[in-house]
Amino acid sequence: MIATYPGTFDPVTKGHEDLIRRASKLFPQLIVAVAESRKKNTLFSLAERVELVKAVTQDLPNVKVIGFDYLLVDLLKQNQSLCIVRGARAVSDFEYEFQMAGMNQLLLPEAETIFLTPSPGYQFVSGTFVREIALLGGDVSKFVSPVVLEAFQKKLSKTSLNAPLAQGPR
């Protein structure tokens, strides 16, 4: 069975990586589908996010990373995937994800959604929080892999925010 883990991954965090690694052990093939998401104001472009996810999953031979900007159910059909993997950190996540799972099942009845809870160390890590911390000059090194940290540093050096992202103890 081919499973699909969709998300915006802006940025891909260690929490995302944890879910990808765990899901890749459960399925013979896992597609990480990086969404364009027109309603979110992403820091990284779709192409940048795809490359970052590829970089952090390069050691996983059964993981394929693709970008998309259309309905998830159409991506599932194109890739012969009938399983959607989603992470749910808290009840508030689950409520939203439950609604999405229901809608996806109405659009593609044979599709199933499987929820994975994060490992304890990643229960509060979200791309939104990490992005905000980085934009305000905070240390995000414990939340993202070195390649993502480097991408943040390059991205923010091109803006007026030149604060360091990784700092020593205070």
N, C-alpha and C positions, 0 to 999 in steps of 0.2 A: 504494500500500500504506500502510495505517495502522500505525504502530509505537507501542508503549507502553513507557514508561520508568517502572517502579514503584519505590517506595522510601518510607521513612518521612520522610526529609528533615527531621530534627530536630537542627539546623536545616538549611535548604538552604545549602550552602556554595558557594564559588567553584568547587570541583571539580565539584559537581553542575551548576552553571551551565555550566561548560565542556562537560560531556557533553551537556547539553540543547541547547546551541547547535550543537555538532557534529552531533548526531543530527538536529536540525531541518533541516540541509542535506542529509541523506541520504534523508529521507522527505518526501513531500508533506504528511503530517499526523503530528504526534507528540502523543500523549497522555501527559502527566506524571500518573501515578496515585499520589496520596499515600495511603499505607496507615495505617489506624488503629493496627495492631500492638498487640494486647493484651498480648503478652509483653514488650514494651519499656516502660520507665518514661520516657515522653517528657516533655520540659520544656514544649513548646508543644502546645496542643490540636490536634486534627485541623483544625478550622476555621482556626486561626491559621497552621498550616503550609501549608494550601491558599492562603491569602491571601498569605503570603510568597513562595511559588513563583510565584503570579500576578504579584506585584509585580516580581520579578526577570526575568520572561519577557514582560512586557507589550509589548516591542518585536518579538516573534516572532509574526507573524500565523498561522503554521501550527501553533502550540503551543496545546493545550487542557489545562487543569489541572483535575483532578477528585479528590475524596476517595473512598475506599472502605473497607469493613470486611467484605469477603467474599473468596472465592477469586479469585485473579488470573485464572484461566482463565474464570470467569464474567464478569469485567469485559471480558476479551478478546472473548468471544462477544457481549456486549451492544454493544460498540463496533466490531464487525467488524474487529478487529485480530488479525493472526496473527503478529506479530513483537514479541518482547520484547527491549528494549535493556537491557543491564546493564553496569555498570562493574566492572572488575577491576583493583585496584591492585597486588596481589601474588599469589603462588602460594596463600597461605592464602585469599584472597578467591575465587580461581578454583575451588578445591576445593569450597567451599560453593556457589558459583554454578553449578558443573557439576552438582552433585546436584540443585539446584533446577530447573535446565533439564531434567534427565532426568525429574523428577517432573511438571513442567508438561507435558512432551511425552507422558507416559503418560496424563495427564488430558485433554489436547487434542492428539492426534497431529499435526494440521496446523500447530500453532504451532512457530515457530522462535525460538531465542534467539541474539542477536548480542551479542558482547562488545566493548566499546570500552575501550581502555586510557586512563588519564588523560594529559593533557599533562604534560610533565616537572615543571612548577611545582606540580602538584596531586597528585603520587603518594602523598604521606603525609597528605593532608588527609582527615579523616573527621568526620562529624557528632558521633560519640562523643568524639573528641579535642577538637573545638572546644567542645562543650558543657562538658566537664570543665574546660578552660582558663578559660572564661567564669565558671563557677561558683566557681572558685578565685581570681577577680579578675584573671586575666591578660588580655593584649591580644589580641583575636581579630579586629581590624580588617583584617588582611591575609588572613584566611580567609573572610570573609563580605562581602556587599555592604553599603553604608550602611543600606539599609532593614532588613536583618536585624540589623545592629549596634544600630540604634535599638530594634528589638523586644526584643533581649537587655537593653538598658538599662532599658526599661520593665518587663520581666518581673522582672528582678533588683531593681529599686527597690521592688517590692511584697513582696520577701522581706527577710530579715534581712541578706542579702549586698548591701551597697551599694558595693562596690569598683568603681572605674572599669574599663571594658572597653577603652578606647583610651587609651594612655598615650604620652607622648613618649619620646625616647631616654633610656636610663639610663646 
